[in-house]
Amino acid sequence: MNWKDFMAETEANIGTFSKEVPETVRGFGIMGKAAKTDGALSEKTKEFMALGIAIATRCDSCIGFHVRALVRLGATRAQMCEALAMATYMGGGPSYAYSAKALRAFDEFSE
């Protein structure tokens, strides 16, 4: 899988759908902005949490969005690997495979 191509296609699909449901998209955007705002937890910590959930639910596009955010927020490969180890521990075999995909995404988005 080429993560950059996959995410470009995902964003195009989301863009098409978003035109059909603009109020839903507006609400989702407001909720996302509020959820990611630094508070007792930093945005980076929240993105690691979201990545763990994305791995557990086996959502490739979610993995892409949250890994890209973590790269933007300066997450290191070591931090990523520790978070992925926890996701694997909590989710077992399927999360092991999706954690490996997430690490590949991290490497690609970090290039």
Phi and psi restraints in degrees (range 20) as a CNS / XPLOR table:
assign (resid 1 and name C) (resid 2 and name N)
       (resid 2 and name CA) (resid 2 and name C) 1.0 -95.3 20.0 2
assign (resid 2 and name N) (resid 2 and name CA)
       (resid 2 and name C) (resid 3 and name N) 1.0 110.0 20.0 2
assign (resid 2 and name C) (resid 3 and name N)
       (resid 3 and name CA) (resid 3 and name C) 1.0 -64.7 20.0 2
assign (resid 3 and name N) (resid 3 and name CA)
       (resid 3 and name C) (resid 4 and name N) 1.0 -37.1 20.0 2
assign (resid 3 and name C) (resid 4 and name N)
       (resid 4 and name CA) (resid 4 and name C) 1.0 -66.5 20.0 2
assign (resid 4 and name N) (resid 4 and name CA)
       (resid 4 and name C) (resid 5 and name N) 1.0 -42.2 20.0 2
assign (resid 4 and name C) (resid 5 and name N)
       (resid 5 and name CA) (resid 5 and name C) 1.0 -66.4 20.0 2
assign (resid 5 and name N) (resid 5 and name CA)
       (resid 5 and name C) (resid 6 and name N) 1.0 -43.2 20.0 2
assign (resid 5 and name C) (resid 6 and name N)
       (resid 6 and name CA) (resid 6 and name C) 1.0 -59.2 20.0 2
assign (resid 6 and name N) (resid 6 and name CA)
       (resid 6 and name C) (resid 7 and name N) 1.0 -44.1 20.0 2
assign (resid 6 and name C) (resid 7 and name N)
       (resid 7 and name CA) (resid 7 and name C) 1.0 -70.6 20.0 2
assign (resid 7 and name N) (resid 7 and name CA)
       (resid 7 and name C) (resid 8 and name N) 1.0 -34.2 20.0 2
assign (resid 7 and name C) (resid 8 and name N)
       (resid 8 and name CA) (resid 8 and name C) 1.0 -62.6 20.0 2
assign (resid 8 and name N) (resid 8 and name CA)
       (resid 8 and name C) (resid 9 and name N) 1.0 -43.4 20.0 2
assign (resid 8 and name C) (resid 9 and name N)
       (resid 9 and name CA) (resid 9 and name C) 1.0 -65.9 20.0 2
assign (resid 9 and name N) (resid 9 and name CA)
       (resid 9 and name C) (resid 10 and name N) 1.0 -42.1 20.0 2
assign (resid 9 and name C) (resid 10 and name N)
       (resid 10 and name CA) (resid 10 and name C) 1.0 -60.2 20.0 2
assign (resid 10 and name N) (resid 10 and name CA)
       (resid 10 and name C) (resid 11 and name N) 1.0 -45.7 20.0 2
assign (resid 10 and name C) (resid 11 and name N)
       (resid 11 and name CA) (resid 11 and name C) 1.0 -65.2 20.0 2
assign (resid 11 and name N) (resid 11 and name CA)
       (resid 11 and name C) (resid 12 and name N) 1.0 -36.2 20.0 2
assign (resid 11 and name C) (resid 12 and name N)
       (resid 12 and name CA) (resid 12 and name C) 1.0 -63.9 20.0 2
assign (resid 12 and name N) (resid 12 and name CA)
       (resid 12 and name C) (resid 13 and name N) 1.0 -44.2 20.0 2
assign (resid 12 and name C) (resid 13 and name N)
       (resid 13 and name CA) (resid 13 and name C) 1.0 -63.5 20.0 2
assign (resid 13 and name N) (resid 13 and name CA)
       (resid 13 and name C) (resid 14 and name N) 1.0 -42.7 20.0 2
assign (resid 13 and name C) (resid 14 and name N)
       (resid 14 and name CA) (resid 14 and name C) 1.0 -64.2 20.0 2
assign (resid 14 and name N) (resid 14 and name CA)
       (resid 14 and name C) (resid 15 and name N) 1.0 -39.0 20.0 2
assign (resid 14 and name C) (resid 15 and name N)
       (resid 15 and name CA) (resid 15 and name C) 1.0 -61.2 20.0 2
assign (resid 15 and name N) (resid 15 and name CA)
       (resid 15 and name C) (resid 16 and name N) 1.0 -42.1 20.0 2
assign (resid 15 and name C) (resid 16 and name N)
       (resid 16 and name CA) (resid 16 and name C) 1.0 -63.8 20.0 2
assign (resid 16 and name N) (resid 16 and name CA)
       (resid 16 and name C) (resid 17 and name N) 1.0 -48.2 20.0 2
assign (resid 16 and name C) (resid 17 and name N)
       (resid 17 and name CA) (resid 17 and name C) 1.0 -63.9 20.0 2
assign (resid 17 and name N) (resid 17 and name CA)
       (resid 17 and name C) (resid 18 and name N) 1.0 -39.2 20.0 2
assign (resid 17 and name C) (resid 18 and name N)
       (resid 18 and name CA) (resid 18 and name C) 1.0 -59.4 20.0 2
assign (resid 18 and name N) (resid 18 and name CA)
       (resid 18 and name C) (resid 19 and name N) 1.0 -33.0 20.0 2
assign (resid 18 and name C) (resid 19 and name N)
       (resid 19 and name CA) (resid 19 and name C) 1.0 -64.8 20.0 2
assign (resid 19 and name N) (resid 19 and name CA)
       (resid 19 and name C) (resid 20 and name N) 1.0 -25.6 20.0 2
assign (resid 19 and name C) (resid 20 and name N)
       (resid 20 and name CA) (resid 20 and name C) 1.0 -83.2 20.0 2
assign (resid 20 and name N) (resid 20 and name CA)
       (resid 20 and name C) (resid 21 and name N) 1.0 -25.6 20.0 2
assign (resid 20 and name C) (resid 21 and name N)
       (resid 21 and name CA) (resid 21 and name C) 1.0 -133.5 20.0 2
assign (resid 21 and name N) (resid 21 and name CA)
       (resid 21 and name C) (resid 22 and name N) 1.0 60.6 20.0 2
assign (resid 21 and name C) (resid 22 and name N)
       (resid 22 and name CA) (resid 22 and name C) 1.0 -62.0 20.0 2
assign (resid 22 and name N) (resid 22 and name CA)
       (resid 22 and name C) (resid 23 and name N) 1.0 -34.8 20.0 2
assign (resid 22 and name C) (resid 23 and name N)
       (resid 23 and name CA) (resid 23 and name C) 1.0 -69.8 20.0 2
assign (resid 23 and name N) (resid 23 and name CA)
       (resid 23 and name C) (resid 24 and name N) 1.0 -37.1 20.0 2
assign (resid 23 and name C) (resid 24 and name N)
       (resid 24 and name CA) (resid 24 and name C) 1.0 -63.8 20.0 2
assign (resid 24 and name N) (resid 24 and name CA)
       (resid 24 and name C) (resid 25 and name N) 1.0 -43.8 20.0 2
assign (resid 24 and name C) (resid 25 and name N)
       (resid 25 and name CA) (resid 25 and name C) 1.0 -63.7 20.0 2
assign (resid 25 and name N) (resid 25 and name CA)
       (resid 25 and name C) (resid 26 and name N) 1.0 -42.0 20.0 2
assign (resid 25 and name C) (resid 26 and name N)
       (resid 26 and name CA) (resid 26 and name C) 1.0 -60.5 20.0 2
assign (resid 26 and name N) (resid 26 and name CA)
       (resid 26 and name C) (resid 27 and name N) 1.0 -46.2 20.0 2
assign (resid 26 and name C) (resid 27 and name N)
       (resid 27 and name CA) (resid 27 and name C) 1.0 -63.4 20.0 2
assign (resid 27 and name N) (resid 27 and name CA)
       (resid 27 and name C) (resid 28 and name N) 1.0 -41.7 20.0 2
assign (resid 27 and name C) (resid 28 and name N)
       (resid 28 and name CA) (resid 28 and name C) 1.0 -63.8 20.0 2
assign (resid 28 and name N) (resid 28 and name CA)
       (resid 28 and name C) (resid 29 and name N) 1.0 -39.6 20.0 2
assign (resid 28 and name C) (resid 29 and name N)
       (resid 29 and name CA) (resid 29 and name C) 1.0 -64.1 20.0 2
assign (resid 29 and name N) (resid 29 and name CA)
       (resid 29 and name C) (resid 30 and name N) 1.0 -41.9 20.0 2
assign (resid 29 and name C) (resid 30 and name N)
       (resid 30 and name CA) (resid 30 and name C) 1.0 -63.6 20.0 2
assign (resid 30 and name N) (resid 30 and name CA)
       (resid 30 and name C) (resid 31 and name N) 1.0 -44.3 20.0 2
assign (resid 30 and name C) (resid 31 and name N)
       (resid 31 and name CA) (resid 31 and name C) 1.0 -62.8 20.0 2
assign (resid 31 and name N) (resid 31 and name CA)
       (resid 31 and name C) (resid 32 and name N) 1.0 -43.2 20.0 2
assign (resid 31 and name C) (resid 32 and name N)
       (resid 32 and name CA) (resid 32 and name C) 1.0 -63.0 20.0 2
assign (resid 32 and name N) (resid 32 and name CA)
       (resid 32 and name C) (resid 33 and name N) 1.0 -43.4 20.0 2
assign (resid 32 and name C) (resid 33 and name N)
       (resid 33 and name CA) (resid 33 and name C) 1.0 -61.4 20.0 2
assign (resid 33 and name N) (resid 33 and name CA)
       (resid 33 and name C) (resid 34 and name N) 1.0 -44.4 20.0 2
assign (resid 33 and name C) (resid 34 and name N)
       (resid 34 and name CA) (resid 34 and name C) 1.0 -65.0 20.0 2
assign (resid 34 and name N) (resid 34 and name CA)
       (resid 34 and name C) (resid 35 and name N) 1.0 -41.7 20.0 2
assign (resid 34 and name C) (resid 35 and name N)
       (resid 35 and name CA) (resid 35 and name C) 1.0 -66.9 20.0 2
assign (resid 35 and name N) (resid 35 and name CA)
       (resid 35 and name C) (resid 36 and name N) 1.0 -32.5 20.0 2
assign (resid 35 and name C) (resid 36 and name N)
       (resid 36 and name CA) (resid 36 and name C) 1.0 -90.3 20.0 2
assign (resid 36 and name N) (resid 36 and name CA)
       (resid 36 and name C) (resid 37 and name N) 1.0 -7.6 20.0 2
assign (resid 36 and name C) (resid 37 and name N)
       (resid 37 and name CA) (resid 37 and name C) 1.0 -64.0 20.0 2
assign (resid 37 and name N) (resid 37 and name CA)
       (resid 37 and name C) (resid 38 and name N) 1.0 134.8 20.0 2
assign (resid 37 and name C) (resid 38 and name N)
       (resid 38 and name CA) (resid 38 and name C) 1.0 -56.8 20.0 2
assign (resid 38 and name N) (resid 38 and name CA)
       (resid 38 and name C) (resid 39 and name N) 1.0 136.8 20.0 2
assign (resid 38 and name C) (resid 39 and name N)
       (resid 39 and name CA) (resid 39 and name C) 1.0 -153.3 20.0 2
assign (resid 39 and name N) (resid 39 and name CA)
       (resid 39 and name C) (resid 40 and name N) 1.0 -128.6 20.0 2
assign (resid 39 and name C) (resid 40 and name N)
       (resid 40 and name CA) (resid 40 and name C) 1.0 -62.1 20.0 2
assign (resid 40 and name N) (resid 40 and name CA)
       (resid 40 and name C) (resid 41 and name N) 1.0 -29.5 20.0 2
assign (resid 40 and name C) (resid 41 and name N)
       (resid 41 and name CA) (resid 41 and name C) 1.0 -113.5 20.0 2
assign (resid 41 and name N) (resid 41 and name CA)
       (resid 41 and name C) (resid 42 and name N) 1.0 143.1 20.0 2
assign (resid 41 and name C) (resid 42 and name N)
       (resid 42 and name CA) (resid 42 and name C) 1.0 -75.0 20.0 2
assign (resid 42 and name N) (resid 42 and name CA)
       (resid 42 and name C) (resid 43 and name N) 1.0 160.3 20.0 2
assign (resid 42 and name C) (resid 43 and name N)
       (resid 43 and name CA) (resid 43 and name C) 1.0 -57.5 20.0 2
assign (resid 43 and name N) (resid 43 and name CA)
       (resid 43 and name C) (resid 44 and name N) 1.0 -38.6 20.0 2
assign (resid 43 and name C) (resid 44 and name N)
       (resid 44 and name CA) (resid 44 and name C) 1.0 -63.1 20.0 2
assign (resid 44 and name N) (resid 44 and name CA)
       (resid 44 and name C) (resid 45 and name N) 1.0 -44.4 20.0 2
assign (resid 44 and name C) (resid 45 and name N)
       (resid 45 and name CA) (resid 45 and name C) 1.0 -59.7 20.0 2
assign (resid 45 and name N) (resid 45 and name CA)
       (resid 45 and name C) (resid 46 and name N) 1.0 -43.1 20.0 2
assign (resid 45 and name C) (resid 46 and name N)
       (resid 46 and name CA) (resid 46 and name C) 1.0 -64.5 20.0 2
assign (resid 46 and name N) (resid 46 and name CA)
       (resid 46 and name C) (resid 47 and name N) 1.0 -36.7 20.0 2
assign (resid 46 and name C) (resid 47 and name N)
       (resid 47 and name CA) (resid 47 and name C) 1.0 -68.1 20.0 2
assign (resid 47 and name N) (resid 47 and name CA)
       (resid 47 and name C) (resid 48 and name N) 1.0 -35.9 20.0 2
assign (resid 47 and name C) (resid 48 and name N)
       (resid 48 and name CA) (resid 48 and name C) 1.0 -63.5 20.0 2
assign (resid 48 and name N) (resid 48 and name CA)
       (resid 48 and name C) (resid 49 and name N) 1.0 -40.4 20.0 2
assign (resid 48 and name C) (resid 49 and name N)
       (resid 49 and name CA) (resid 49 and name C) 1.0 -62.1 20.0 2
assign (resid 49 and name N) (resid 49 and name CA)
       (resid 49 and name C) (resid 50 and name N) 1.0 -45.5 20.0 2
assign (resid 49 and name C) (resid 50 and name N)
       (resid 50 and name CA) (resid 50 and name C) 1.0 -62.5 20.0 2
assign (resid 50 and name N) (resid 50 and name CA)
       (resid 50 and name C) (resid 51 and name N) 1.0 -38.4 20.0 2
assign (resid 50 and name C) (resid 51 and name N)
       (resid 51 and name CA) (resid 51 and name C) 1.0 -62.8 20.0 2
assign (resid 51 and name N) (resid 51 and name CA)
       (resid 51 and name C) (resid 52 and name N) 1.0 -42.7 20.0 2
assign (resid 51 and name C) (resid 52 and name N)
       (resid 52 and name CA) (resid 52 and name C) 1.0 -59.1 20.0 2
assign (resid 52 and name N) (resid 52 and name CA)
       (resid 52 and name C) (resid 53 and name N) 1.0 -41.2 20.0 2
assign (resid 52 and name C) (resid 53 and name N)
       (resid 53 and name CA) (resid 53 and name C) 1.0 -67.1 20.0 2
assign (resid 53 and name N) (resid 53 and name CA)
       (resid 53 and name C) (resid 54 and name N) 1.0 -40.9 20.0 2
assign (resid 53 and name C) (resid 54 and name N)
       (resid 54 and name CA) (resid 54 and name C) 1.0 -60.9 20.0 2
assign (resid 54 and name N) (resid 54 and name CA)
       (resid 54 and name C) (resid 55 and name N) 1.0 -39.8 20.0 2
assign (resid 54 and name C) (resid 55 and name N)
       (resid 55 and name CA) (resid 55 and name C) 1.0 -66.8 20.0 2
assign (resid 55 and name N) (resid 55 and name CA)
       (resid 55 and name C) (resid 56 and name N) 1.0 -44.8 20.0 2
assign (resid 55 and name C) (resid 56 and name N)
       (resid 56 and name CA) (resid 56 and name C) 1.0 -63.7 20.0 2
assign (resid 56 and name N) (resid 56 and name CA)
       (resid 56 and name C) (resid 57 and name N) 1.0 -33.8 20.0 2
assign (resid 56 and name C) (resid 57 and name N)
       (resid 57 and name CA) (resid 57 and name C) 1.0 -92.5 20.0 2
assign (resid 57 and name N) (resid 57 and name CA)
       (resid 57 and name C) (resid 58 and name N) 1.0 -2.0 20.0 2
assign (resid 57 and name C) (resid 58 and name N)
       (resid 58 and name CA) (resid 58 and name C) 1.0 59.6 20.0 2
assign (resid 58 and name N) (resid 58 and name CA)
       (resid 58 and name C) (resid 59 and name N) 1.0 47.8 20.0 2
assign (resid 58 and name C) (resid 59 and name N)
       (resid 59 and name CA) (resid 59 and name C) 1.0 -105.0 20.0 2
assign (resid 59 and name N) (resid 59 and name CA)
       (resid 59 and name C) (resid 60 and name N) 1.0 100.0 20.0 2
assign (resid 59 and name C) (resid 60 and name N)
       (resid 60 and name CA) (resid 60 and name C) 1.0 -58.0 20.0 2
assign (resid 60 and name N) (resid 60 and name CA)
       (resid 60 and name C) (resid 61 and name N) 1.0 -45.7 20.0 2
assign (resid 60 and name C) (resid 61 and name N)
       (resid 61 and name CA) (resid 61 and name C) 1.0 -65.7 20.0 2
assign (resid 61 and name N) (resid 61 and name CA)
       (resid 61 and name C) (resid 62 and name N) 1.0 -37.0 20.0 2
assign (resid 61 and name C) (resid 62 and name N)
       (resid 62 and name CA) (resid 62 and name C) 1.0 -62.8 20.0 2
assign (resid 62 and name N) (resid 62 and name CA)
       (resid 62 and name C) (resid 63 and name N) 1.0 -42.5 20.0 2
assign (resid 62 and name C) (resid 63 and name N)
       (resid 63 and name CA) (resid 63 and name C) 1.0 -57.0 20.0 2
assign (resid 63 and name N) (resid 63 and name CA)
       (resid 63 and name C) (resid 64 and name N) 1.0 -46.9 20.0 2
assign (resid 63 and name C) (resid 64 and name N)
       (resid 64 and name CA) (resid 64 and name C) 1.0 -59.5 20.0 2
assign (resid 64 and name N) (resid 64 and name CA)
       (resid 64 and name C) (resid 65 and name N) 1.0 -48.2 20.0 2
assign (resid 64 and name C) (resid 65 and name N)
       (resid 65 and name CA) (resid 65 and name C) 1.0 -61.5 20.0 2
assign (resid 65 and name N) (resid 65 and name CA)
       (resid 65 and name C) (resid 66 and name N) 1.0 -44.7 20.0 2
assign (resid 65 and name C) (resid 66 and name N)
       (resid 66 and name CA) (resid 66 and name C) 1.0 -77.9 20.0 2
assign (resid 66 and name N) (resid 66 and name CA)
       (resid 66 and name C) (resid 67 and name N) 1.0 -32.9 20.0 2
assign (resid 66 and name C) (resid 67 and name N)
       (resid 67 and name CA) (resid 67 and name C) 1.0 -66.1 20.0 2
assign (resid 67 and name N) (resid 67 and name CA)
       (resid 67 and name C) (resid 68 and name N) 1.0 -44.1 20.0 2
assign (resid 67 and name C) (resid 68 and name N)
       (resid 68 and name CA) (resid 68 and name C) 1.0 -58.8 20.0 2
assign (resid 68 and name N) (resid 68 and name CA)
       (resid 68 and name C) (resid 69 and name N) 1.0 -42.3 20.0 2
assign (resid 68 and name C) (resid 69 and name N)
       (resid 69 and name CA) (resid 69 and name C) 1.0 -62.2 20.0 2
assign (resid 69 and name N) (resid 69 and name CA)
       (resid 69 and name C) (resid 70 and name N) 1.0 -41.3 20.0 2
assign (resid 69 and name C) (resid 70 and name N)
       (resid 70 and name CA) (resid 70 and name C) 1.0 -65.4 20.0 2
assign (resid 70 and name N) (resid 70 and name CA)
       (resid 70 and name C) (resid 71 and name N) 1.0 -37.4 20.0 2
assign (resid 70 and name C) (resid 71 and name N)
       (resid 71 and name CA) (resid 71 and name C) 1.0 -62.7 20.0 2
assign (resid 71 and name N) (resid 71 and name CA)
       (resid 71 and name C) (resid 72 and name N) 1.0 -45.6 20.0 2
assign (resid 71 and name C) (resid 72 and name N)
       (resid 72 and name CA) (resid 72 and name C) 1.0 -59.4 20.0 2
assign (resid 72 and name N) (resid 72 and name CA)
       (resid 72 and name C) (resid 73 and name N) 1.0 -35.9 20.0 2
assign (resid 72 and name C) (resid 73 and name N)
       (resid 73 and name CA) (resid 73 and name C) 1.0 -84.9 20.0 2
assign (resid 73 and name N) (resid 73 and name CA)
       (resid 73 and name C) (resid 74 and name N) 1.0 3.2 20.0 2
assign (resid 73 and name C) (resid 74 and name N)
       (resid 74 and name CA) (resid 74 and name C) 1.0 85.3 20.0 2
assign (resid 74 and name N) (resid 74 and name CA)
       (resid 74 and name C) (resid 75 and name N) 1.0 19.9 20.0 2
assign (resid 74 and name C) (resid 75 and name N)
       (resid 75 and name CA) (resid 75 and name C) 1.0 -61.5 20.0 2
assign (resid 75 and name N) (resid 75 and name CA)
       (resid 75 and name C) (resid 76 and name N) 1.0 140.7 20.0 2
assign (resid 75 and name C) (resid 76 and name N)
       (resid 76 and name CA) (resid 76 and name C) 1.0 -91.5 20.0 2
assign (resid 76 and name N) (resid 76 and name CA)
       (resid 76 and name C) (resid 77 and name N) 1.0 164.3 20.0 2
assign (resid 76 and name C) (resid 77 and name N)
       (resid 77 and name CA) (resid 77 and name C) 1.0 -63.4 20.0 2
assign (resid 77 and name N) (resid 77 and name CA)
       (resid 77 and name C) (resid 78 and name N) 1.0 -36.5 20.0 2
assign (resid 77 and name C) (resid 78 and name N)
       (resid 78 and name CA) (resid 78 and name C) 1.0 -64.1 20.0 2
assign (resid 78 and name N) (resid 78 and name CA)
       (resid 78 and name C) (resid 79 and name N) 1.0 -43.8 20.0 2
assign (resid 78 and name C) (resid 79 and name N)
       (resid 79 and name CA) (resid 79 and name C) 1.0 -61.8 20.0 2
assign (resid 79 and name N) (resid 79 and name CA)
       (resid 79 and name C) (resid 80 and name N) 1.0 -42.7 20.0 2
assign (resid 79 and name C) (resid 80 and name N)
       (resid 80 and name CA) (resid 80 and name C) 1.0 -60.1 20.0 2
assign (resid 80 and name N) (resid 80 and name CA)
       (resid 80 and name C) (resid 81 and name N) 1.0 -46.8 20.0 2
assign (resid 80 and name C) (resid 81 and name N)
       (resid 81 and name CA) (resid 81 and name C) 1.0 -63.1 20.0 2
assign (resid 81 and name N) (resid 81 and name CA)
       (resid 81 and name C) (resid 82 and name N) 1.0 -39.6 20.0 2
assign (resid 81 and name C) (resid 82 and name N)
       (resid 82 and name CA) (resid 82 and name C) 1.0 -65.4 20.0 2
assign (resid 82 and name N) (resid 82 and name CA)
       (resid 82 and name C) (resid 83 and name N) 1.0 -41.8 20.0 2
assign (resid 82 and name C) (resid 83 and name N)
       (resid 83 and name CA) (resid 83 and name C) 1.0 -64.5 20.0 2
assign (resid 83 and name N) (resid 83 and name CA)
       (resid 83 and name C) (resid 84 and name N) 1.0 -40.3 20.0 2
assign (resid 83 and name C) (resid 84 and name N)
       (resid 84 and name CA) (resid 84 and name C) 1.0 -68.9 20.0 2
assign (resid 84 and name N) (resid 84 and name CA)
       (resid 84 and name C) (resid 85 and name N) 1.0 -32.8 20.0 2
assign (resid 84 and name C) (resid 85 and name N)
       (resid 85 and name CA) (resid 85 and name C) 1.0 -62.5 20.0 2
assign (resid 85 and name N) (resid 85 and name CA)
       (resid 85 and name C) (resid 86 and name N) 1.0 -41.3 20.0 2
assign (resid 85 and name C) (resid 86 and name N)
       (resid 86 and name CA) (resid 86 and name C) 1.0 -67.4 20.0 2
assign (resid 86 and name N) (resid 86 and name CA)
       (resid 86 and name C) (resid 87 and name N) 1.0 -41.8 20.0 2
assign (resid 86 and name C) (resid 87 and name N)
       (resid 87 and name CA) (resid 87 and name C) 1.0 -61.7 20.0 2
assign (resid 87 and name N) (resid 87 and name CA)
       (resid 87 and name C) (resid 88 and name N) 1.0 -39.9 20.0 2
assign (resid 87 and name C) (resid 88 and name N)
       (resid 88 and name CA) (resid 88 and name C) 1.0 -65.4 20.0 2
assign (resid 88 and name N) (resid 88 and name CA)
       (resid 88 and name C) (resid 89 and name N) 1.0 -45.4 20.0 2
assign (resid 88 and name C) (resid 89 and name N)
       (resid 89 and name CA) (resid 89 and name C) 1.0 -57.0 20.0 2
assign (resid 89 and name N) (resid 89 and name CA)
       (resid 89 and name C) (resid 90 and name N) 1.0 -45.2 20.0 2
assign (resid 89 and name C) (resid 90 and name N)
       (resid 90 and name CA) (resid 90 and name C) 1.0 -75.3 20.0 2
assign (resid 90 and name N) (resid 90 and name CA)
       (resid 90 and name C) (resid 91 and name N) 1.0 -28.3 20.0 2
assign (resid 90 and name C) (resid 91 and name N)
       (resid 91 and name CA) (resid 91 and name C) 1.0 -108.8 20.0 2
assign (resid 91 and name N) (resid 91 and name CA)
       (resid 91 and name C) (resid 92 and name N) 1.0 -7.9 20.0 2
assign (resid 91 and name C) (resid 92 and name N)
       (resid 92 and name CA) (resid 92 and name C) 1.0 71.3 20.0 2
assign (resid 92 and name N) (resid 92 and name CA)
       (resid 92 and name C) (resid 93 and name N) 1.0 -154.1 20.0 2
assign (resid 92 and name C) (resid 93 and name N)
       (resid 93 and name CA) (resid 93 and name C) 1.0 -52.8 20.0 2
assign (resid 93 and name N) (resid 93 and name CA)
       (resid 93 and name C) (resid 94 and name N) 1.0 -50.7 20.0 2
assign (resid 93 and name C) (resid 94 and name N)
       (resid 94 and name CA) (resid 94 and name C) 1.0 -59.4 20.0 2
assign (resid 94 and name N) (resid 94 and name CA)
       (resid 94 and name C) (resid 95 and name N) 1.0 -39.0 20.0 2
assign (resid 94 and name C) (resid 95 and name N)
       (resid 95 and name CA) (resid 95 and name C) 1.0 -70.0 20.0 2
assign (resid 95 and name N) (resid 95 and name CA)
       (resid 95 and name C) (resid 96 and name N) 1.0 -27.4 20.0 2
assign (resid 95 and name C) (resid 96 and name N)
       (resid 96 and name CA) (resid 96 and name C) 1.0 -60.6 20.0 2
assign (resid 96 and name N) (resid 96 and name CA)
       (resid 96 and name C) (resid 97 and name N) 1.0 -48.2 20.0 2
assign (resid 96 and name C) (resid 97 and name N)
       (resid 97 and name CA) (resid 97 and name C) 1.0 -64.9 20.0 2
assign (resid 97 and name N) (resid 97 and name CA)
       (resid 97 and name C) (resid 98 and name N) 1.0 -42.2 20.0 2
assign (resid 97 and name C) (resid 98 and name N)
       (resid 98 and name CA) (resid 98 and name C) 1.0 -74.1 20.0 2
assign (resid 98 and name N) (resid 98 and name CA)
       (resid 98 and name C) (resid 99 and name N) 1.0 -28.1 20.0 2
assign (resid 98 and name C) (resid 99 and name N)
       (resid 99 and name CA) (resid 99 and name C) 1.0 -65.2 20.0 2
assign (resid 99 and name N) (resid 99 and name CA)
       (resid 99 and name C) (resid 100 and name N) 1.0 -39.6 20.0 2
assign (resid 99 and name C) (resid 100 and name N)
       (resid 100 and name CA) (resid 100 and name C) 1.0 -63.0 20.0 2
assign (resid 100 and name N) (resid 100 and name CA)
       (resid 100 and name C) (resid 101 and name N) 1.0 -39.7 20.0 2
assign (resid 100 and name C) (resid 101 and name N)
       (resid 101 and name CA) (resid 101 and name C) 1.0 -63.2 20.0 2
assign (resid 101 and name N) (resid 101 and name CA)
       (resid 101 and name C) (resid 102 and name N) 1.0 -41.7 20.0 2
assign (resid 101 and name C) (resid 102 and name N)
       (resid 102 and name CA) (resid 102 and name C) 1.0 -64.1 20.0 2
assign (resid 102 and name N) (resid 102 and name CA)
       (resid 102 and name C) (resid 103 and name N) 1.0 -38.5 20.0 2
assign (resid 102 and name C) (resid 103 and name N)
       (resid 103 and name CA) (resid 103 and name C) 1.0 -64.8 20.0 2
assign (resid 103 and name N) (resid 103 and name CA)
       (resid 103 and name C) (resid 104 and name N) 1.0 -40.2 20.0 2
assign (resid 103 and name C) (resid 104 and name N)
       (resid 104 and name CA) (resid 104 and name C) 1.0 -62.4 20.0 2
assign (resid 104 and name N) (resid 104 and name CA)
       (resid 104 and name C) (resid 105 and name N) 1.0 -41.5 20.0 2
assign (resid 104 and name C) (resid 105 and name N)
       (resid 105 and name CA) (resid 105 and name C) 1.0 -61.1 20.0 2
assign (resid 105 and name N) (resid 105 and name CA)
       (resid 105 and name C) (resid 106 and name N) 1.0 -43.1 20.0 2
assign (resid 105 and name C) (resid 106 and name N)
       (resid 106 and name CA) (resid 106 and name C) 1.0 -58.8 20.0 2
assign (resid 106 and name N) (resid 106 and name CA)
       (resid 106 and name C) (resid 107 and name N) 1.0 -47.0 20.0 2
assign (resid 106 and name C) (resid 107 and name N)
       (resid 107 and name CA) (resid 107 and name C) 1.0 -61.3 20.0 2
assign (resid 107 and name N) (resid 107 and name CA)
       (resid 107 and name C) (resid 108 and name N) 1.0 -42.9 20.0 2
assign (resid 107 and name C) (resid 108 and name N)
       (resid 108 and name CA) (resid 108 and name C) 1.0 -68.5 20.0 2
assign (resid 108 and name N) (resid 108 and name CA)
       (resid 108 and name C) (resid 109 and name N) 1.0 -44.5 20.0 2
assign (resid 108 and name C) (resid 109 and name N)
       (resid 109 and name CA) (resid 109 and name C) 1.0 -70.8 20.0 2
assign (resid 109 and name N) (resid 109 and name CA)
       (resid 109 and name C) (resid 110 and name N) 1.0 -19.7 20.0 2
assign (resid 109 and name C) (resid 110 and name N)
       (resid 110 and name CA) (resid 110 and name C) 1.0 -83.7 20.0 2
assign (resid 110 and name N) (resid 110 and name CA)
       (resid 110 and name C) (resid 111 and name N) 1.0 -11.4 20.0 2
